[in-house]
Amino acid sequence: MEEISDLAEYLAEKYCGSSPVIVPQQIAEASEIKFTTGNYKNAFDGLTRYRNNKFRIFINLRETDNLFTPRVRFSFGHELGHCKMDWHRNAMMQPGVRPHASFLDYCFDSEEEREAEFFSSCLLLPESRVRKDIFRKPFEYRLVDELRLKYNVSITAVLLRLMALDMRPFMIVCTRNGKIAWQRCSHDFPFYRIMRGLNDAVPVDTAAGEYFADGSKYSKTQDVFAEDWFQLYSAEDRRRKFHEHCVYYEPLNQVMSILWED
């Protein structure tokens, strides 16, 4: 992954200079990669096609989107990754390979999609810059939000970048319609298995669980215990205290929980 991070940061520095907001379309234009935008409904978020010895990126702009919307920026960076990483580009240039469509749902099964996701996060949040931003700062939601605003990216993009940089152990749990859609955690986070309910329901005694039970929303970080969220194998872990900060996205009936320990 270090090779991907170095490549993404090199491109950010070369084509966007010192600006904190990296502009993927600027990199595409400088690299003579054509791109097309349009409302493609639910067909894809981004798609890369190789035809007549040239790459073209297609970006899905829904009704409220533009090229500077964080979701769109991340999708554009993702597609650039397919064009810029040698092993991705070479694979797409083989005869008979179909256009490569991507969906920004963070549930990627293939290694290629996970690498493109990582490339995009490294491009929009270059390592050397982010490390300066977080140096000697405590992990808290306020810091995550500051980075989101500075780099014009989503909360999810910031969290995935901080996780890759090993800022501190934490977990992300995304819940939609009361069911856990996906989870990610740092390699050194103390727990992995969530206390899932029937049909992957989010645990009820959590801040996220309360939202789906009765609509309760918290603007501040809440305290929870390990037994509220995780499958435990030691009774001593039951009352370990964790922080849970919820980010709500009502159009998808979604709650993203950020969990960490002091």
Buried (B, 14 or more C-beta within 10 A) or exposed (E): EEEBBEBBBEBBBEBBEEEBEBBBBEBBEEBEBEBEBEEBEEEBBBBBBBEEEEBBBBBBBBEEBEBEBBBBBBBBBBBBBBBBBEEBBEBBEEEEEEEBBBBBEBEBEEEBBEBBBBBBBBBBBBBEBBEEBBEEEEBBBEBBBBBBEBBBBBBBBBBBBBBBBEBBBBBBBBBBEBBBBBBBBBEEBBBEEBBBBEEEBBBBEBBBBBBBEEEEEBEEBBEBBBBBBBEBEEEEBEEBEBBBBBBBEEEEEBBBBBBBBE
